[in-house]
Amino acid sequence: MKTRLLRLMLLLLAPAGAQAATLEAVAVDAYRPLKAAEAEPIEQGFEAAWLARLGEALGHDIAPSIAPGKGQLRFGELGSGAAYYSSEIGALTASKAGLADWADLAGESFCVTAGSPHAGIVAGRFGGVARIYPSAAQALIGLKLGECKAVVDDLVLLRQIAELPEWRRYDQLLPAFDYPRLTLRVAAGDSALQQRVEQYTASREGQDALAEVTQHWIDEVGFQAYVLADTLDCH
């Protein structure tokens, strides 16, 4: 007990410079899954929330950045590293008079978030015409406004949106098609740090934290879409 108290006192008395340094995490691409609002900076979004939980486990603050640079961590579409998000393509359309299949998008507009890798897939494979929006919530509202025939986004998000009562007129998911999932990863330049990152993300604690953060931002996208729809109804 005395030893533990002594360690605690030494920690409290330690100078600020002795605290663990902040790690910089640099985005390698523009894809921002679960972006809830247009004005949402990367320091306040899904990635920041996940990196904050990772940082707690590592004993460091982690500052996400989109500025080119050599941070201690990189995150996004990487060939290797610890996975933090798996993006499976999905599409939501009107429950009545909506599309029946992906092929029906030929020559038709689809709403999609800026930077989404799904835009090129749908345009190239099915001949759809991408209509770009600055956030997932705005892309969803584009469907309600009739600006597109379907909204294309991550299936994990669209499945939950389709279950909300306010989306009962737009709750038809297009059938799944065989296409590789896009896995987003976080990687460290230092091998020892990378090992700690991978150990945490593979642990039960890390998996629970990631699931919690992901669900929070799915809920946030749904809420922001609800607010946008309510605002439009008032005008």
N, C-alpha and C positions, 0 to 999 in steps of 0.2 A: 504493500500500500504506500509506504514512504517513498519507494522508488518511483511509483507512478505519479505521485504528487510532485516530486522533484522534477520529473520530465515535463509535466504540465506547466510548472512555474518557469522553467527554462524556455519553453515554447512561447509563453506569454510575454516574457521579457526580451525575446529575440528582436533585434532591430528589423525595420521594414525591409532592408536590403537582403535579409536572410531568407525572405519568403521565396517560394518557388517562382521562377520567371514565367511570364505569360508566353504561351506558344501561339504562333501565327499559323492559321490554316487557310490556304489559298485555294479558291475554286479554280478548277482546270477548264471549265466550260460554262456556258450560259444557262444550262438547264436547271430550273428551280422547281422541283416537285412540290405540290401542296402549297403553292403561293396563294395566300388568301386575299391580298389586296394589292392594288397597283403601287401604292406608296410604301409598301413594306420593304424596308432595307434588309440586306442580307444579315445584318447584325441582329435582326429581330424575328427572323423567319424559322422555318422548320429546321434548317441546317444548324442555325445558331443554338436552338434549343437542344438538339442532339449533341452538339459539340460541348455544350455546357455540362451535360450529364457525363460525357466522356471525360471532360476536364476534372470534374469532381473525383472521379475514380483514379485519375492519374496524379492528382494533387497539384494541378496547374489550372490557371485560367486559360481558355482557348479563345482567341479572337479571330472570327472568320473574316475573310477579305476577298474581294474580286479584283483587287489591284495586282497586276503582274509582279511576281517577286518570288523569292526563294524562302518560303515559310518552312517551319519545321514539319508541318503537315500539309498534305494536298488532299482535296476531296472532289468527287464528281465521277465522271465516266473514265475510270482507270482500268488498266489491264490486270492489275493485282492490288491487293490490299484487303482490309477488313470491310466486308459488305455492311452497309447501313440502310439501303433501300433497294427494293426490287420492283421495277416498273413493268407491268404487263399492260399492253395496249387494250383499251376498251372504248366503246362508243355508246352514247345514250341518245335516244330519239323519242319522238312523240308516241304516246301509247295508242293513239288513233291517227290514221293517215301518215304514220311515220315510215321509216325505212324498214325493210324486212331483212336485208343482208348488206354486207359491205359493198358488194358489187353495185348496189343501188346508188352509191355515192358518186358514180361516174358522172363528171360534169356538174356535180352539185357542191355547194359550199358546206364546209364543216368548220365548227368553232374549235379553236385550239389555243393553248397558252404559248406565249412567246418563248422560244428556245426549246420547245418540246421536240424530242427526237421522233415522236409519232407523226408529226406533220409530213415529213418527207416520205415516210412509209405509206401513208394513206394516199398521198398524191401520186407516188410512183407506182404503187401496186393496183390502186383502184380508180385512179383518175379523178380523185376529189380535189376541190379547190379550197385551199386553206384560208380561213379568215382568222387573223391573229389578234389575240387579246392580251393585255398586260398581266392578267392574273387568272387563276383557275375559276374564281368566283364570277368574274366578268365573262369568261367563256361560257359558263353555264347559263348566265342570264341572256347571252346572245341567242341561245336555243329558244328560250321563252319568248324573246322578242321576234322570233321568226327570221333571224339574220342568217341562219344555217339550218340544214336538215338534221344535223347530229352534232353533238359535242364529243370530241375525241380527247381522252385523258387517261390517267391510270385507272385500271379496272378496280383496284382496291378502294379508290375514292368513289367512282361512279356507282358501284354496288350499294354503298351506304347512302348516297344521294338519292338513288332510286327508291329507297325504302321510306324516305321522308314524306309525310302527308302532303306537304306543299308541292311535291313533285309528282303527284299521282297522274297528272296529264302528260308527264314526260318521264315515264319510268320503264321504257322498253330498252333493254340492253341488246345490242347486236350480238349474234353468235360469236363465240371465241374462234380465232383462227390461229394456225400454227405459225408462230413467229417467236424468235428468241427473246427472252426477257432482257431488259436493260438493267444491269446491276451497278449501282453507285457505290463507290468505295472510299475509304479514307486510308491514306498511306503516309508513313513517316520516312524521312531520309535516314534517320538513325535506326539501326537494326534493333537495338535494345528497346527503344521507344516503340517501334513497330510491334515487337513481341508483346509489350504491355497492352497496346491497343487491341491486338488480336485476342489476347487472353480475356480482356474485359468484354469485348463484343460477343465472344463465344460463351461467356458465362451466363448463368441464369439471371443474375442481377443485371447484366448488360442487355440481355434479350428483353427482360421486363421493362427496363428503362426505355429502350427503343420502341417497344410496342406502345408504351404510354405516350411518348412524344408523338409518334405517328398518329395515334388516335386523336390526340389533342388537336393536331393541325388538320385532320380530316373534318373534325367538328368545327374548327374555325373557318374553313372554306365554306361549309354548309351555312354557318351563321352569317358570313359576309354576303353570300348569295341571297340569303333571306332578307338582309338589310337592303341590298340593292333592289330586290324585287319590290319590297315595301315602299321604298323611295319612289320607284317608277309608278307604282299604283296611286301615289299621292299627287302625281302631276298630270 
